[in-house]
Amino acid sequence: MRKKIELLAPGGDTEAIKAAIAGGADAIYCGLDLFNARNRAANLSFDDLCGIVRLAHQSDCEVFLTLNVVILEQELANLIKLLNKLVNSGIDGIIVQDLGLFNLVKNYFPTLDIHASTQLTTHNEGQIAFLGKIGASRLNLSRELNLGEIKTLTQFAHQHDVLTEVFVHGSLCVAFSGQCYSSSVSVGNSGNRGRCSQACRDEYETTETGNKFPLNLKDNSAYFDLPELVDAGVDSLKIEGRIKGAHYVYTVVDSWRKQLDKFSASGQLLTDDGNLRKVFNRDFTNSFLKGDLTKSMFIDNPRDHSVTHAITKNGAESVVEIRKIRDILHEDKNRLGGELKDKIKGLSISKQTLKFEVLGEVDQPLIINITVRDDNTAETLTLTAKTNALLAHSTHSTLDPGALKKRFKSFNNSQYVIESFCFNRLTKGLSIPFKELTALKNRVAFLLNNSAEPIAPIDVPKLLKHPKAANSATEPTLSILIADEKDFHLCEVTDADIYFKLPESFKKGCTKYISLLLENPRLIPWFPAVLIGKDYLEAVKVLQQVKPKRIVSNNTGIAYKAVELGIDWIAGPFLNTTNSYALLTLKEELNCSGAFISNEINRMQIKNIARPENFKLLYSIYHPILMMTSRQCFFQQTVGCKKPSIEDGCMLKCEKATTITNIKGISFAIDKQKGGYPSIYNDEQFLNTEAINDLSDLFDEFFIDLTNIGAGSKAEQDKEQLIHHFEAIISGCDKAKDKLKQLIPSSTNAQYQQGL
């Protein structure tokens, strides 16, 4: 191997973290009980975290804290308190989804190292350049990328001094991370807040292809792809599993450690992945890495496959043979568990204890001896006051034990416990200048902080709420999204801004969309959230050749290129913007002129947001409710497809549609537009006229989506009537609401009511 690649392990609880250290992890990612995307994991207290950092560092293992959720405005105060604690915790990095955190850290907590979470759906060069610009030192590439794409993006990242990490083992989401809203829509538990209820693992009514779990992917394993990952230059291999137990973590990390060490020493791979198959798995696939997206990636059972694998591998058929295989597997698991128990028995995250001995006599300097002890070691530190500040007799402000204990009680904290004070060798009735005692205390803090000056708490100023820009309309205006040439006539029936949705996939060298936009300059280009490889490059060509005055982009990579070209841009709704600091990041780092506020948050959560100066705010009041988008095909396991694997032509030509129904009887539309990724939509449309009454003073534009995407088999609506009714409501005509409900019989604004 040309360089050491980091093995990055999950840690959902203390035992799992110890298991990762014992297994040979180079780094661990873990979360507190707030602000992390695995609420179902046991997670840690801050005191636990401090102990884990100390324990991990003793084994030359780094610790990264997951803060990988979107942040709400009312949570900012608690978030800032946490950041003030983290800067002195010894943590090696934080993993971030919310763009607002980048702004906060860059401006107020610059000593914290930021890693971009997989929730940021990073898959093109522009996104990497953007993340590097706003402060990311490393990023997690989307799980859907193949080895060629990973290699290209890693080379680009290294040119921008950004490291890359790739998920190599564990559960696979069928949807693009950060772009899955299925849990949020169906049960009110947002994946962007760490509460995913895993709709992709749910049971559905049996499909035409005979599947009950049509969205359930096998687990990812790149165990035998290590040479290609090394060749791609990736910096970190990340194992999924923060809701998995210590036994799982140890087994997987230990297996990967041995594979890495073997390849490093000999250039050869271990050929047996048997231990990986003895712990929880849904069988394995590496098809995303290989770029071979076949139906073999799916498995019609979301439960543990380890027993089934062992039975199949050994050809067991009879009841006796199957029982024997089960017993052997159970014995092997117990053996691995015993091995783990033996390795972690001496590992402790208990706080270190402090013993203070204060001594001194008249005309001598004050001396403080501090004994620092943990379960295995003890060290004594001696601090002496300056020789020109000798102790003297005094009847006032004497160094009495009670005052000294109070002075040093702050060291009873998340990292240390004061066990005792000893004053036996301190002569009574002595005093020392107050500033010298303060200096001694500061030196104690310095030594106990790994010989680094503790960073004082930062008081982050409250953001001002700016009014709408002077050149904006007092009342909000309507904006419209279309995606088909047959809807161009709508330009004649309204003065509203009309956005034109560009596809997620382009035929290489095709100038169709360039011509459409040049011939129809009123159309404002709308760029999708996911643009990979040649599709990103073709989308950039649209920018370069059309040079529109303004665009909407749901992809920061396209936004980055727009800024380079001097094109005004607005952040789309799929950038998941939920707080004021996210808006500041977009404005200050990407010259963004406005942003859609996420439809996942409710009225009060929206009202708290502070608008930056000269910045537009937009909100969608009518749209099909996207649940998930995938690079995989949803039709292989539902209605079937003759093609053995997905190819470029599928993206460009396929326009299938079907439905799936869960066991509760709720149906969802699976829709595939030409040039789009397969997507799943809720059976109801999002319709929220309440926001017009509630938030007209905040928003500059209310937006409606008139594309046919997500409609499935539903009858096409009269779009001209829809426009007129929405315009009437914005103008204050309440009667139009009833007419809208007649036109849109199946609708909801549940997200606006419940929020995050």
Order of alpha helices (4+ residues) and beta strands (2+ residues): beta-alpha-beta-alpha-beta-alpha-beta-alpha-beta-alpha-beta-alpha-beta-alpha-beta-alpha-beta-alpha-beta-alpha-alpha-alpha-beta-beta-beta-beta-alpha-beta-beta-alpha-beta-beta-alpha-beta-alpha-beta-alpha-beta-alpha-beta-alpha-beta-alpha-beta-beta-beta-alpha-beta-alpha-alpha-beta-alpha
